[in-house]
Amino acid sequence: MRKWSLLSIPYVELHCHSGFSFLDGASHPEELAVRAAEFGYPALALTHHHNGLYGSMEFAHAARRVNVQPITGAEVTLRDCFPGVEEPEGGHHVTLLAETPQGYANLCRLLTEAHMGSERGDTRLALPSLLELSEGLILLSGCAQSPVAAAMRSSVADGEAFTRKLLDVFG
């Protein structure tokens, strides 16, 4: 049985934005891949805002050239998290990572649905849609604008109930 220490577990950034996340990232995807390799990261996730996979293919090719495993993902804005409760101005955010080819396909379908079902400039995905197409996806909820954080601000019981809903779907 292998014993791990904190020093032997490699760091992997799972929420990174390039210049394709306007006003939130500045580096080119290729620069991020090279820098990740310099830091010794075994992998790096590129997860842009604005519900898209902007620069992901370019990043994947660059990461492979420097022996860094590219992780494809997106920061997605949700709606309909709490029926009957007014949505915050910027919406609720979750980060989705494609773990499998099916997850990548589901991520693409979800992003398409979000764009097709929203007003231009305010793209949001309905939470029930995410819960239906979760296979092969990893959900990160660490953002301060996540629905988990919103539920926790309401009450511990609401936070636990919402987290349980996500755990039942995503594991």
C-alpha positions in Angstrom: 0.0 0.0 0.0 1.4 3.4 -1.0 1.6 6.1 1.6 1.2 9.6 0.4 2.6 12.7 2.1 1.6 16.2 1.2 4.9 16.7 -0.5 4.5 13.8 -2.8 1.0 14.6 -4.1 1.4 16.7 -7.3 -0.5 20.0 -7.6 -3.0 20.3 -10.4 -4.8 23.6 -11.0 -8.5 22.8 -11.8 -9.8 26.3 -12.4 -7.6 28.3 -14.7 -8.6 31.1 -17.1 -6.7 32.3 -20.1 -7.1 35.6 -22.0 -10.2 34.0 -23.6 -12.0 34.8 -20.2 -12.2 38.5 -20.9 -11.1 40.6 -17.9 -10.3 37.5 -15.9 -7.3 36.0 -17.5 -4.5 37.4 -19.6 -2.2 34.6 -20.7 -2.5 32.7 -24.0 -3.5 29.0 -23.6 0.0 27.9 -24.9 1.7 30.1 -22.3 -0.3 28.4 -19.6 0.6 25.0 -20.8 4.3 25.9 -20.9 4.2 27.4 -17.4 2.4 24.4 -16.0 5.2 22.2 -17.4 7.8 24.5 -15.9 6.1 24.1 -12.5 6.0 20.3 -12.9 2.2 20.1 -13.0 1.2 16.7 -14.4 -2.1 18.2 -15.6 -3.9 21.6 -15.9 -7.6 22.4 -16.4 -8.6 25.3 -18.6 -12.0 26.5 -17.5 -13.2 29.7 -19.0 -16.0 31.9 -17.9 -18.9 32.7 -20.3 -20.1 29.2 -20.8 -17.7 28.1 -23.5 -14.7 26.0 -24.4 -12.8 29.0 -25.9 -9.2 28.1 -26.6 -9.6 24.6 -25.3 -8.4 22.8 -28.5 -5.4 25.1 -28.8 -4.6 24.5 -25.1 -4.9 20.7 -25.5 -2.4 20.6 -28.3 0.0 22.9 -26.5 -0.3 20.9 -23.3 0.4 17.6 -25.0 3.5 19.1 -26.7 5.0 19.8 -23.2 3.8 16.6 -21.5 1.0 18.1 -19.4 -2.3 16.4 -19.4 -5.0 18.9 -20.6 -8.3 18.9 -18.8 -11.2 20.4 -20.6 -13.7 22.3 -18.7 -15.9 25.4 -18.4 -17.3 27.7 -15.7 -21.0 27.5 -16.3 -23.6 30.0 -15.1 -26.8 28.3 -13.8 -30.4 29.3 -13.4 -33.3 27.7 -11.7 -31.3 26.5 -8.8 -33.8 27.7 -6.2 -37.3 27.9 -7.7 -39.2 30.9 -6.4 -36.0 32.7 -5.2 -34.7 35.6 -7.2 -31.5 34.8 -9.1 -28.4 36.8 -8.3 -27.4 39.3 -11.0 -24.4 37.3 -12.2 -26.1 33.9 -11.7 -24.7 30.9 -9.9 -21.4 29.4 -11.1 -20.1 25.9 -11.1 -17.0 24.5 -12.8 -17.5 21.4 -14.9 -14.6 19.2 -16.0 -14.8 16.5 -18.7 -13.6 13.2 -17.2 -14.5 11.0 -20.1 -15.4 11.3 -23.8 -19.0 11.0 -22.7 -18.4 13.9 -20.3 -16.9 16.0 -23.0 -20.0 15.3 -25.2 -22.3 16.2 -22.4 -20.4 19.4 -21.6 -20.7 20.4 -25.3 -24.4 19.6 -25.2 -25.0 21.6 -22.0 -23.1 24.6 -23.3 -25.0 24.5 -26.5 -28.3 24.3 -24.6 -27.3 27.2 -22.4 -26.6 29.4 -25.4 -29.6 28.3 -27.4 -32.0 28.8 -24.4 -30.8 32.2 -23.2 -30.9 35.8 -24.2 -27.8 37.0 -25.9 -25.3 38.3 -23.4 -26.9 36.5 -20.4 -26.2 32.8 -21.1 -27.4 30.5 -18.3 -28.0 26.7 -18.1 -31.0 25.4 -16.2 -29.9 23.3 -13.2 -32.3 20.4 -14.1 -30.5 20.1 -17.5 -27.2 19.8 -15.8 -28.5 17.1 -13.4 -29.8 15.1 -16.4 -26.6 15.2 -18.4 -24.0 14.7 -15.7 -22.4 11.4 -16.8 -18.7 11.8 -17.3 -18.5 15.2 -15.7 -16.9 16.4 -12.5 -18.5 19.3 -10.8 -16.5 21.8 -8.7 -18.5 24.1 -6.5 -15.8 26.2 -4.8 -16.7 29.5 -6.3 -18.2 32.1 -4.0 -21.0 32.5 -6.6 -21.8 28.8 -6.5 -25.3 27.6 -5.7 -23.8 25.6 -2.8 -22.5 28.8 -1.3 -25.8 30.5 -1.8 -27.6 27.7 -0.1 -25.2 27.8 2.8 -25.8 31.5 3.2 -29.5 30.7 3.5 -29.1 28.1 6.2 -26.9 25.1 7.0 -29.9 22.8 6.3 -30.4 24.4 2.9 -26.7 24.0 2.2 -26.7 20.4 3.2 -29.9 19.6 1.2 -28.5 21.3 -2.0 -25.1 19.5 -1.6 -26.9 16.2 -1.2 -28.8 16.8 -4.4 -25.5 17.3 -6.2 -23.8 14.4 -4.5 -26.7 12.1 -5.5 -26.0 13.0 -9.2 -22.3 13.5 -9.4 -21.1 11.2 -6.6 
